[in-house]
Amino acid sequence: MELRTQTVLASLEMSEVKSDGGSSEGDEDYESLPAHASLGTHMTAGAVAGVLEHTVMYPVDSVKTRMQSLQPDPKAQYRSVYGALKRIVRTEGVLRPLRGLNITVLGAGPAHALYFACYERIKRSLSDIIQNGGNSHIANGVAGSVATVLHDAVMNPAEVVKQRMQMYNSPYRSLYDCVLTVSRKEGLAAFYRSYSTQLTMNIPFQAVHFITYEFMQEHFNPERQYRPETHILSGAAAGAVSAAITTPLDVCKTLLNTQENVALSSAHVSGHLSGMVNAFRTVYRLGGVPAFFKGIRARVIYQMPSTAIAWSVYEFFKYFLTQHEPHIQDLGRDAHKASST
């Protein structure tokens, strides 16, 4: 009890020193820095983070897509992520796990730029209303959910093409061939057939994700300074929890995106499968409750480092760009004065 009292007193003394202006520039509250950051700062940081998040762990994502297949080819049945990657490389080539990466990069940049910019603005506005500028789990969850709607509107077509190219024995020769074939045979609506399911999955995913991340930051980085190790740890935890919880919805999304012919034939589905409810029924009919958790290990293994990378890169670029933003603005003003004289 005496130790706790001393700790509280020490905390109060530290807060008095800060309020007296005794903190150095390097110890400035990190989360207060983006208050003057431009929309371009958030969008640039988000775009870089999104591209790195999807590219670094992309081979594991390819394995996850195949492991979620409801009626896999006997040659594409895997027991572990490592075993799957090893077999794919040995039998299909070194570059096979990277198939579909190009469309992912094209979609991830603009999707995450909108995603993080929207999240930061809405979080700040709602936090001002709910907690007078303090951290609010409600604000974090709502901001993450709204940002997801914009993100998925851009990313959903890329997801459809990516997952079709990731599947075993994919009939598409290239990105262009896949887009052309799908649009010709199934119409442009095929690229948004899983959009409602994607939102149903990603809204709770991102709500849990942001709440977990901010909760971890409250405990490990209460001063909200730029500390890479806390961003990595918080991001990994947020990715793992949200990925595990939403795996059943991800299995349904994969089925809608890939329109797996063997699985649909086994379930006596004629034409193209559409709608979240129909996807749920089909998954349950083909594999029962366990089918909803196919690929959960690969999904968690993919999301943990991916989310850790995304947050650490985003926080670094947000910090870096914000620190240099006043200097860039001064250069811009000087250039404008020089051109006007």
Summary of the structure (lengths in Angstrom):
residues: 341
radius of gyration: 23.0
end to end distance: 68.8
largest distance: 76.0
contacts: 1085
relative contact order: 0.13
helix: 81%
strand: 0%
